[in-house]
């Protein structure tokens, strides 16, 4: 599933939550890393990024 964030240049960015490999706090927001050296920096704080990604990956059991 995709999660929408705002990149550091104020452009809306969609992130595939299943491909995230590492998240780190940086001066201008949060850096979200993917495989093969790809990353995006978003303005949302790290706690919000983690919460939104976790909600997307959680599938309730019926």
N, C-alpha and C positions, 0 to 999 in steps of 0.2 A: 504494500500500500504506500501511497505517496502522502507526504506531509508538506504543507506549504509554510515557508519561512520568508523573511526579508533579508536579502544579501546585504553586505556592507555598503554596496553602491545603491541601495534602496530599490532594487529590482526584486520582484517576487520570484522565489526559487522553489521548485518542487524537489523533494528528496525522497528516494526510495528507501524506506526505513530498513528493509531487509539487507541492504548493501552497506550500511554504515559499519565501519570497523573500529573507529576511534573518535572520541569527542574530547576537545580540550578548550579551556578558557583562554582567550587572547585579549589584548588591549581593547580592540574594537568590537568584541562580541564573543561568539563561540565558533570554533573551527570544527567542521564535520568532515571526517576523512572517510574515503572509500578505498577500495583496492586500487592497485596500479598507480599509486602516487596522486590520485585525484582528491581534491578537497574543495570545500566552499566555506566562506566565513559569513555567518549570519549575525544580525544585530540582537537577536533574542538571547537572554542570559542562559547559561549552561543548564541550570535546574529546569527551566521551561522546555528547553530542547529535549532533555532526557525524558521528562514527563510526557511530552507529546509523542515522541518516538515509541516509548513504552506502551502508551495507550493504543497506538496503531498496531503494534505487534501482538497485543493481548487478544486472544480469541476466547470468549467465555464458553465454558463447557455446558451443554444442555442436559 
